[in-house]
């Protein structure tokens, strides 16, 4: 199995290396690609050192089986033809192709089979907040069709990349030292603050991030569900959290929901409020599962449930989900 990582020096690229190693993914040969800035950097994988190559329009992807791409939508669009020309499966972590009709948008716990139909050789990895939510929604959808979702997200600095994480840490140091605060990766100071904006605003008043949750959820779940989101950046370093309210066709009891979630792949129920037990980003960072707690009936809707979830945005929200897609393809013998 010949594997390539595009965007190897970024936060998700580095997580790809860790996840592939931890899960003993079958890598016989590994290629790392990056920008002019990161080309020449060296990283260790399973005891061997690999140098990052400059991503170029050439034949470097000849013979490659699977390419994990996480270098931004512009780069993915520019180099998709080069990556897939010789039959490689491109699993793309950007927003470039997610809503294209001929590109499957896949979360393995929900719609793994969609990955088998990829006319362009591309599989899209969904937005991190969407991935985390649908992993939890899918077992509830099996109990009763979900009609509506209202969600408020609490998204960490990691969602904006490694440089954004570094900026948050820098801001706290600068505040403690009484120095001017650096604001570059976010529209406002994030330290000691929350910012009710992630990505750019759309004409309807929602941000692009919020509209991703509406559109991507419907595509992944093959559903007519309506999703109204408020996405907020908070000053945690890594791992996102979400408050979710759902309305189903029939009432689902808390016990039903808890049992379905406890049995679901990729989900851990952590729900004991009497003992102050519920998921928090401080604890879910570095974990593979999405953790769910505060499961209760919605007081405003007889057919409603509400719950809280938290998960690692860089792992399940990005690198891990992509690797799980590749593992599924290998399992069913559908690589090349």
MARROVO-319457 format. One line per 2 residues: number of its first residue (from 0); their letters; for each residue x, y, z of N, C-alpha, C. Coordinates in steps of 0.02 Angstrom, whole numbers, plus 50000, padded with zeros to 5 digits. Layout:
<bados>
NUM = a = X,Y,Z,X,Y,Z,X,Y,Z  ...
</bados>
This chain:
<bados>
0 = xx = 50043,49941,50000,50000,50000,50000,50044,50062,50000  50038,50102,49948,50076,50164,49943,50030,50222,49961
2 = xx = 50049,50260,50011,50007,50312,50040,50043,50380,50035  50004,50432,50021,50032,50499,50020,49990,50544,50065
4 = xx = 50023,50594,50095,49990,50645,50135,50007,50712,50104  49956,50749,50084,49964,50817,50058,49947,50866,50113
6 = xx = 49993,50910,50129,49985,50954,50187,50013,50922,50249  50069,50888,50241,50097,50846,50295,50120,50886,50355
8 = xx = 50137,50950,50346,50164,50989,50402,50111,51023,50444  50048,51023,50421,49994,51055,50459,49971,51013,50518
10 = xx = 49925,51041,50557,49901,51006,50616,49867,50940,50598  49827,50940,50545,49793,50879,50524,49842,50831,50491
12 = xx = 49889,50858,50452,49940,50816,50421,49981,50778,50472  50000,50812,50526,50036,50780,50579,49994,50728,50616
14 = xx = 49929,50743,50621,49884,50695,50653,49875,50633,50609  49876,50642,50543,49874,50584,50499,49931,50535,50515
16 = xx = 49991,50561,50524,50048,50519,50540,50038,50480,50604  50012,50515,50655,50000,50482,50720,49945,50429,50714
18 = xx = 49890,50446,50680,49834,50398,50676,49854,50338,50634  49889,50348,50579,49910,50291,50538,49955,50244,50577
20 = xx = 49999,50272,50618,50044,50231,50658,50006,50194,50713  49962,50230,50748,49926,50200,50804,49880,50144,50782
22 = xx = 49850,50151,50722,49802,50101,50698,49834,50047,50655  49900,50049,50651,49937,50000,50612,49911,49995,50541
24 = xx = 49899,50053,50511,49874,50056,50443,49927,50027,50396  49907,49988,50346,49956,49954,50302,49991,50002,50254
26 = xx = 50044,50033,50278,50084,50078,50237,50150,50044,50219  50159,50028,50156,50223,50000,50133,50270,50054,50109
28 = xx = 50241,50108,50082,50281,50165,50059,50242,50228,50074  50277,50280,50095,50244,50342,50116,50276,50402,50081
30 = xx = 50234,50445,50054,50256,50508,50024,50224,50566,50061  50263,50616,50075,50238,50677,50108,50246,50736,50061
32 = xx = 50193,50777,50056,50195,50835,50012,50174,50898,50051  50202,50954,50029,50184,51017,50061,50200,51076,50016
34 = xx = 50191,51135,50045,50203,51197,50009,50278,51213,50006  50293,51267,49973,50363,51290,49969,50392,51300,50038
36 = xx = 50350,51323,50084,50373,51337,50152,50391,51274,50190  50352,51220,50180,50364,51159,50219,50407,51107,50182
38 = xx = 50417,51116,50117,50458,51069,50080,50528,51065,50110  50552,51004,50119,50618,50994,50149,50614,50976,50223
40 = xx = 50557,50989,50254,50547,50969,50324,50549,50893,50328  50571,50867,50385,50576,50795,50393,50536,50771,50453
42 = xx = 50501,50715,50444,50459,50687,50497,50471,50612,50501  50466,50586,50562,50477,50515,50573,50411,50478,50572
44 = xx = 50411,50420,50540,50352,50376,50540,50376,50304,50545  50357,50271,50599,50376,50202,50613,50452,50192,50608
46 = xx = 50487,50238,50639,50559,50231,50645,50599,50253,50584  50565,50277,50533,50600,50298,50472,50586,50372,50459
48 = xx = 50634,50408,50434,50627,50479,50421,50605,50491,50349  50556,50536,50341,50530,50554,50275,50535,50629,50266
50 = xx = 50554,50649,50206,50561,50720,50190,50500,50744,50150  50476,50803,50167,50418,50831,50132,50440,50856,50063
52 = xx = 50404,50833,50012,50417,50855,49944,50374,50916,49927  50397,50956,49882,50356,51012,49857,50301,50984,49813
54 = xx = 50239,51004,49827,50182,50983,49787,50184,51019,49719  50186,50981,49665,50193,51009,49599,50148,50973,49549
56 = xx = 50138,51005,49491,50099,50974,49438,50145,50928,49398  50149,50866,49421,50192,50817,49388,50164,50747,49400
58 = xx = 50206,50697,49394,50184,50627,49400,50202,50596,49467  50209,50636,49519,50230,50609,49584,50180,50560,49614
60 = xx = 50117,50562,49591,50066,50518,49621,50056,50454,49581  50098,50442,49532,50096,50379,49495,50111,50322,49543
62 = xx = 50069,50271,49545,50079,50213,49588,50054,50221,49658  50028,50281,49676,50002,50291,49744,49931,50263,49748
64 = xx = 49915,50230,49803,49849,50200,49813,49800,50248,49846  49821,50279,49901,49777,50322,49940,49813,50387,49956
66 = xx = 49779,50443,49945,49806,50509,49961,49761,50543,50012  49789,50560,50069,49753,50600,50119,49773,50673,50109
68 = xx = 49725,50715,50091,49739,50784,50074,49709,50830,50127  49751,50874,50154,49728,50924,50202,49770,50987,50195
70 = xx = 49762,51019,50138,49803,51079,50124,49759,51138,50103  49694,51134,50114,49650,51189,50097,49614,51177,50031
72 = xx = 49556,51209,50024,49514,51198,49965,49547,51219,49900  49582,51274,49902,49616,51298,49841,49667,51248,49815
74 = xx = 49707,51222,49860,49758,51172,49841,49725,51108,49816  49672,51086,49850,49638,51025,49829,49609,51032,49759
76 = xx = 49579,51089,49745,49551,51099,49678,49606,51101,49625  49661,51135,49641,49715,51142,49593,49748,51076,49576
78 = xx = 49756,51033,49626,49797,50973,49616,49756,50908,49613  49690,50911,49615,49650,50850,49615,49664,50807,49553
80 = xx = 49670,50839,49495,49682,50801,49433,49750,50765,49436  49801,50799,49463,49867,50768,49469,49864,50708,49517
82 = xx = 49828,50717,49572,49825,50666,49624,49789,50603,49600  49735,50612,49563,49692,50555,49544,49708,50527,49474
84 = xx = 49752,50559,49438,49764,50540,49367,49779,50466,49357  49818,50437,49403,49840,50368,49394,49802,50318,49438
86 = xx = 49744,50340,49463,49700,50294,49498,49702,50298,49574  49739,50344,49602,49740,50351,49675,49672,50374,49700
88 = xx = 49653,50351,49759,49593,50375,49793,49613,50436,49834  49582,50493,49820,49596,50555,49856,49542,50564,49909
90 = xx = 49563,50562,49972,49517,50575,50028,49533,50645,50052  49488,50691,50036,49503,50763,50043,49470,50792,50104
92 = xx = 49510,50827,50144,49486,50855,50207,49461,50926,50200  49466,50955,50141,49444,51025,50132,49370,51028,50112
94 = xx = 49346,51089,50104,49277,51100,50083,49268,51099,50008  49322,51085,49971,49321,51095,49898,49267,51057,49862
96 = xx = 49256,50994,49881,49212,50951,49842,49152,50924,49880  49143,50946,49942,49094,50913,49985,49023,50911,49958
98 = xx = 49002,50964,49924,48933,50966,49901,48927,50950,49827  48981,50927,49796,48977,50905,49726,48938,50840,49721
100 = xx = 48893,50836,49674,48850,50777,49668,48890,50713,49653  48947,50720,49618,48985,50661,49599,49044,50647,49647
102 = xx = 49041,50676,49706,49091,50662,49758,49055,50641,49822  49066,50580,49846,49033,50558,49908,49062,50596,49968
104 = xx = 49018,50610,50016,49035,50643,50078,49023,50592,50133  49077,50570,50167,49071,50507,50204,49093,50513,50277
106 = xx = 49051,50486,50321,49068,50471,50391,49054,50397,50399  49105,50356,50408,49096,50283,50405,49042,50255,50450
108 = xx = 49031,50284,50508,48978,50259,50553,48908,50271,50523  48904,50316,50475,48839,50335,50447,48827,50308,50377
110 = xx = 48875,50317,50332,48863,50303,50261,48926,50278,50226  48959,50230,50255,49022,50204,50228,49014,50183,50155
112 = xx = 48958,50153,50138,48948,50126,50070,48951,50180,50016  48936,50242,50035,48939,50296,49986,49009,50304,49956
114 = xx = 49060,50283,49994,49129,50290,49971,49144,50246,49911  49102,50196,49898,49114,50150,49843,49098,50180,49775
116 = xx = 49057,50232,49775,49037,50265,49712,49071,50333,49708  49129,50336,49676,49169,50397,49673,49193,50407,49601
118 = xx = 49152,50433,49558,49168,50440,49486,49233,50478,49473  49249,50525,49516,49310,50567,49505,49370,50542,49545
120 = xx = 49361,50486,49582,49415,50461,49623,49425,50500,49687  49376,50543,49704,49381,50586,49763,49326,50568,49812
122 = xx = 49345,50565,49876,49298,50558,49932,49309,50618,49977  49255,50652,49995,49261,50711,50037,49252,50693,50111
124 = xx = 49295,50722,50152,49289,50718,50224,49246,50777,50247  49193,50767,50285,49150,50823,50303,49183,50872,50351
126 = xx = 49148,50927,50363,49168,50976,50413,49170,50943,50482  49216,50965,50523,49226,50932,50588,49165,50933,50632
128 = xx = 49130,50989,50635,49071,50993,50679,49015,50947,50653  49010,50942,50587,48960,50897,50558,48976,50824,50573
130 = xx = 49040,50805,50564,49060,50736,50578,49040,50716,50650  49059,50758,50697,49046,50742,50767,48972,50734,50781
132 = xx = 48932,50779,50751,48860,50777,50764,48827,50716,50733  48843,50700,50669,48806,50646,50636,48825,50578,50665
134 = xx = 48885,50570,50692,48903,50507,50726,48854,50493,50783  48833,50547,50816,48786,50540,50871,48713,50536,50846
136 = xx = 48698,50573,50793,48629,50574,50768,48608,50508,50736  48655,50474,50702,48636,50415,50663,48601,50361,50704
138 = xx = 48625,50343,50763,48588,50292,50803,48519,50316,50825  48511,50382,50833,48445,50409,50852,48399,50410,50791
140 = xx = 48426,50424,50733,48387,50422,50671,48357,50353,50659  48394,50301,50680,48369,50233,50671,48309,50219,50716
142 = xx = 48303,50256,50771,48245,50248,50816,48184,50285,50788  48195,50345,50763,48141,50385,50734,48172,50440,50692
144 = xx = 48143,50453,50634,48170,50504,50588,48176,50572,50622  48233,50603,50614,48246,50668,50643,48222,50722,50594
146 = xx = 48175,50763,50616,48147,50815,50574,48186,50880,50577  48206,50899,50637,48240,50963,50646,48297,50957,50696
148 = xx = 48349,50997,50684,48406,51001,50729,48420,51074,50743  48428,51090,50805,48456,51155,50824,48520,51142,50861
150 = xx = 48572,51178,50844,48637,51164,50872,48676,51228,50887  48708,51229,50943,48757,51282,50959,48824,51247,50969
152 = xx = 48874,51267,50930,48940,51236,50937,48986,51280,50978  49034,51247,51009,49084,51280,51051,49152,51254,51025
154 = xx = 49179,51290,50976,49235,51263,50936,49302,51292,50958  49349,51247,50968,49414,51265,50995,49458,51297,50942
156 = xx = 49514,51323,50965,49562,51355,50920,49589,51307,50868  49591,51243,50884,49619,51193,50838,49582,51191,50772
158 = xx = 49519,51212,50771,49480,51212,50710,49508,51259,50657  49548,51307,50678,49579,51354,50631,49652,51337,50617
160 = xx = 49675,51279,50641,49742,51255,50624,49794,51266,50678  49853,51239,50665,49907,51241,50714,49928,51312,50731
162 = xx = 49929,51356,50681,49949,51425,50694,49899,51460,50739  49836,51444,50732,49784,51473,50775,49791,51449,50847
164 = xx = 49808,51385,50856,49820,51360,50923,49878,51397,50955  49931,51407,50917,49989,51443,50942,49971,51515,50959
166 = xx = 49928,51546,50918,49909,51615,50932,49870,51621,50997  49825,51573,51010,49787,51576,51073,49834,51571,51132
168 = xx = 49882,51525,51130,49931,51520,51184,49972,51584,51190  49991,51613,51134,50028,51676,51134,49988,51732,51165
170 = xx = 49923,51735,51149,49880,51788,51176,49878,51785,51253  49872,51725,51280,49871,51719,51353,49937,51743,51383
172 = xx = 49992,51725,51351,50057,51747,51376,50063,51823,51373  50039,51852,51318,50044,51924,51310,50000,51961,51360
174 = xx = 49940,51934,51373,49896,51965,51422,49927,51964,51492  49955,51907,51510,49986,51900,51577,50047,51946,51584
176 = xx = 50081,51960,51529,50140,52003,51531,50123,52076,51521  50058,52091,51510,50038,52160,51499,50060,52188,51432
178 = xx = 50069,52144,51383,50092,52165,51316,50033,52170,51269  50041,52206,51212,49988,52208,51161,49972,52137,51137
180 = xx = 49909,52125,51126,49887,52057,51107,49887,52049,51031  49918,51996,51009,49922,51979,50937,49854,51951,50914
182 = xx = 49825,51981,50863,49763,51956,50833,49774,51949,50758  49779,51887,50735,49793,51875,50665,49748,51820,50636
184 = xx = 49741,51765,50671,49705,51707,50645,49630,51710,50658  49608,51754,50702,49538,51761,50718,49516,51834,50707
186 = xx = 49451,51848,50699,49430,51916,50688,49437,51961,50750  49442,51929,50809,49450,51966,50872,49496,51926,50918
188 = xx = 49515,51956,50973,49553,51919,51024,49511,51860,51048  49541,51800,51050,49505,51741,51073,49517,51728,51147
190 = xx = 49575,51742,51173,49591,51729,51243,49542,51768,51288  49514,51734,51337,49464,51762,51383,49403,51788,51345
192 = xx = 49386,51756,51290,49332,51781,51248,49298,51723,51212  49239,51736,51185,49207,51691,51136,49187,51734,51076
194 = xx = 49192,51704,51016,49179,51742,50955,49122,51707,50918  49064,51740,50911,49007,51708,50878,49011,51711,50802
196 = xx = 49068,51692,50776,49079,51690,50704,49133,51639,50687  49117,51591,50643,49168,51546,50616,49157,51545,50540
198 = xx = 49208,51566,50504,49206,51574,50431,49166,51638,50414  49156,51650,50350,49127,51713,50328,49051,51711,50329
200 = xx = 49021,51770,50336,48948,51775,50336,48920,51768,50266  48862,51735,50263,48826,51725,50201,48768,51776,50196
202 = xx = 48738,51783,50137,48683,51832,50130,48624,51822,50177  48613,51759,50199,48557,51745,50244,48572,51759,50317
204 = xx = 48633,51785,50332,48651,51800,50401,48686,51744,50438  48685,51684,50409,48722,51628,50437,48794,51630,50411
206 = xx = 48840,51599,50447,48908,51594,50422,48915,51533,50377  48969,51531,50340,48982,51474,50297,48986,51409,50338
208 = xx = 49015,51412,50397,49020,51354,50441,48950,51328,50460  48905,51374,50475,48837,51356,50494,48799,51325,50436
210 = xx = 48810,51351,50376,48777,51323,50317,48806,51255,50299  48871,51245,50313,48900,51178,50303,48861,51126,50344
212 = xx = 48845,51143,50405,48811,51096,50448,48742,51079,50420  48707,51129,50392,48642,51117,50362,48648,51070,50302
214 = xx = 48691,51088,50256,48696,51052,50192,48729,50984,50199  48784,50980,50237,48821,50918,50242,48782,50865,50280
216 = xx = 48746,50885,50332,48707,50836,50371,48655,50802,50326  48623,50840,50284,48572,50812,50239,48603,50763,50189
218 = xx = 48663,50781,50163,48695,50737,50114,48720,50672,50146  48751,50677,50203,48778,50618,50236,48723,50570,50258
220 = xx = 48670,50598,50288,48617,50556,50316,48563,50540,50264  48570,50565,50203,48519,50554,50151,48450,50573,50180
222 = xx = 48446,50634,50204,48388,50655,50244,48364,50724,50222  48300,50736,50237,48272,50803,50226,48273,50845,50290
224 = xx = 48312,50823,50339,48315,50858,50404,48337,50931,50394  48309,50974,50435,48329,51044,50435,48372,51058,50496
226 = xx = 48428,51092,50485,48477,51103,50538,48493,51177,50544  48478,51206,50600,48493,51276,50613,48549,51281,50664
228 = xx = 48605,51310,50644,48665,51309,50687,48688,51380,50706  48717,51385,50764,48755,51444,50786,48824,51419,50806
230 = xx = 48874,51436,50765,48942,51411,50776,48985,51465,50809  49015,51447,50865,49051,51495,50908,49121,51470,50922
232 = xx = 49170,51515,50915,49238,51498,50933,49249,51514,51007  49275,51465,51044,49288,51474,51116,49363,51465,51128
234 = xx = 49384,51484,51187,49456,51487,51200,49485,51422,51229  49455,51365,51211,49488,51302,51226,49537,51288,51170
236 = xx = 49587,51248,51184,49641,51238,51136,49624,51185,51084  49596,51129,51106,49584,51073,51061,49523,51034,51084
238 = xx = 49483,51011,51036,49420,50974,51046,49361,51022,51047  49312,51007,51005,49251,51046,51000,49197,51016,51044
240 = xx = 49147,51058,51060,49088,51034,51095,49026,51063,51061  48969,51029,51071,48907,51051,51039,48848,51038,51085
242 = xx = 48803,51087,51089,48737,51078,51119,48688,51064,51063  48652,51009,51068,48609,50988,51012,48538,50976,51037
244 = xx = 48489,51003,51000,48419,50991,51012,48391,50958,50949  48357,50902,50955,48327,50869,50897,48252,50859,50908
246 = xx = 48216,50860,50852,48145,50843,50853,48135,50783,50807  48105,50730,50834,48096,50668,50796,48022,50658,50780
248 = xx = 48008,50612,50734,47939,50600,50713,47896,50572,50770  47926,50531,50812,47891,50508,50872,47934,50523,50932
250 = xx = 47905,50528,50990,47946,50541,51050,47995,50484,51063  48055,50500,51079,48106,50451,51100,48121,50463,51173
252 = xx = 48117,50411,51213,48131,50419,51284,48206,50426,51296  48223,50454,51352,48293,50461,51370,48326,50393,51375
254 = xx = 48291,50344,51403,48320,50277,51409,48333,50246,51340  48286,50255,51294,48295,50230,51225,48357,50262,51194
256 = xx = 48361,50327,51200,48416,50363,51170,48482,50342,51200  48484,50337,51265,48547,50319,51298,48569,50249,51278
258 = xx = 48522,50202,51273,48540,50134,51253,48565,50132,51182  48533,50169,51137,48555,50170,51067,48624,50201,51060
260 = xx = 48636,50254,51097,48701,50287,51093,48756,50244,51124  48740,50209,51178,48790,50167,51211,48812,50109,51165
262 = xx = 48767,50087,51121,48782,50032,51076,48812,50054,51010  48816,50119,50998,48836,50145,50933,48912,50147,50926
264 = xx = 48938,50129,50867,49010,50135,50855,49033,50207,50856  49090,50219,50887,49118,50286,50888,49089,50333,50939
266 = xx = 49045,50307,50982,49011,50349,51032,49025,50321,51102  49040,50365,51149,49044,50346,51219,48996,50389,51259
268 = xx = 48952,50358,51296,48905,50394,51339,48939,50408,51406  48940,50471,51424,48969,50493,51487,48918,50540,51519
270 = xx = 48871,50510,51555,48811,50547,51574,48790,50530,51645  48819,50563,51692,48802,50553,51763,48804,50621,51798
272 = xx = 48755,50664,51782,48758,50732,51809,48756,50735,51885  48726,50685,51917,48724,50685,51990,48794,50685,52020
274 = xx = 48841,50656,51983,48910,50655,52006,48955,50701,51963  48922,50749,51930,48957,50799,51890,48998,50768,51833
276 = xx = 48971,50714,51805,49005,50680,51750,48970,50696,51684  49007,50727,51640,48984,50745,51573,49046,50759,51531
278 = xx = 49040,50757,51465,49100,50767,51424,49124,50839,51425  49190,50847,51424,49221,50913,51420,49281,50909,51373
280 = xx = 49296,50963,51337,49352,50961,51289,49419,50946,51322  49426,50965,51385,49488,50951,51420,49501,50876,51423
282 = xx = 49447,50837,51426,49453,50764,51432,49449,50728,51365  49412,50756,51317,49402,50721,51253,49459,50734,51204
284 = xx = 49501,50784,51216,49558,50795,51172,49602,50733,51171  49621,50713,51111,49663,50654,51103,49625,50588,51100
286 = xx = 49559,50590,51108,49518,50529,51108,49488,50519,51038  49472,50456,51022,49443,50440,50957,49367,50449,50955
288 = xx = 49333,50431,51008,49260,50431,51009,49232,50502,51017  49167,50508,51002,49129,50567,51019,49093,50551,51084
290 = xx = 49100,50594,51133,49073,50583,51200,49008,50622,51208  48957,50589,51237,48890,50618,51242,48866,50616,51314
292 = xx = 48836,50671,51336,48807,50674,51403,48750,50725,51405  48725,50738,51466,48669,50784,51476,48609,50766,51433
294 = xx = 48597,50701,51424,48542,50677,51382,48477,50687,51421  48429,50724,51391,48367,50739,51426,48312,50758,51376
296 = xx = 48250,50756,51399,48194,50777,51358,48196,50853,51349  48175,50875,51291,48170,50946,51277,48105,50973,51307
298 = xx = 48110,51020,51352,48051,51047,51387,48007,51087,51339  48034,51108,51283,47995,51150,51236,47964,51110,51179
300 = xx = 47976,51044,51177,47954,51004,51120,47940,50933,51144  47877,50910,51138,47860,50843,51161,47897,50788,51123
302 = xx = 47917,50802,51061,47954,50754,51020,48029,50770,51020  48051,50808,51069,48119,50832,51069,48164,50800,51120
304 = xx = 48228,50795,51102,48281,50775,51148,48336,50827,51144  48373,50835,51197,48431,50879,51195,48489,50845,51231
306 = xx = 48549,50859,51207,48608,50827,51236,48670,50869,51219  48724,50851,51250,48788,50885,51244,48839,50834,51218
308 = xx = 48881,50855,51172,48934,50810,51148,49000,50846,51143  49054,50808,51145,49120,50837,51139,49167,50785,51106
310 = xx = 49212,50810,51064,49259,50765,51030,49318,50803,51003  49369,50765,50988,49432,50795,50963,49424,50814,50890
312 = xx = 49427,50878,50876,49417,50903,50808,49471,50881,50760  49532,50873,50783,49587,50854,50738,49585,50779,50724
314 = xx = 49561,50740,50772,49558,50667,50763,49493,50648,50726  49440,50634,50762,49379,50613,50727,49352,50667,50681
316 = xx = 49363,50729,50698,49340,50783,50656,49379,50793,50593  49434,50756,50585,49475,50765,50525,49514,50701,50508
318 = xx = 49573,50692,50538,49618,50638,50517,49589,50569,50528  49562,50556,50586,49537,50489,50601,49481,50469,50554
320 = xx = 49434,50515,50541,49379,50499,50496,49404,50480,50427  49454,50517,50402,49482,50501,50336,49516,50433,50336
322 = xx = 49553,50417,50388,49586,50352,50392,49535,50296,50397  49480,50307,50433,49428,50257,50438,49395,50244,50370
324 = xx = 49389,50296,50330,49363,50287,50261,49410,50241,50223  49475,50255,50227,49524,50213,50192,49523,50142,50218
326 = xx = 49516,50133,50282,49513,50065,50311,49452,50028,50284  49397,50062,50277,49337,50030,50249,49349,50008,50176
328 = xx = 49380,50051,50136,49395,50033,50066,49439,49972,50062  49489,49970,50106,49535,49912,50106,49497,49848,50127
330 = xx = 49454,49856,50178,49417,49798,50204,49373,49767,50150  49342,49809,50108,49297,49782,50057,49331,49773,49990
332 = xx = 49398,49784,49989,49436,49774,49927,49420,49823,49873  49413,49887,49892,49390,49937,49843,49441,49993,49834
334 = xx = 49505,49978,49841,49557,50027,49826,49585,50012,49757  49578,50059,49710,49598,50051,49639,49562,49995,49605
</bados>
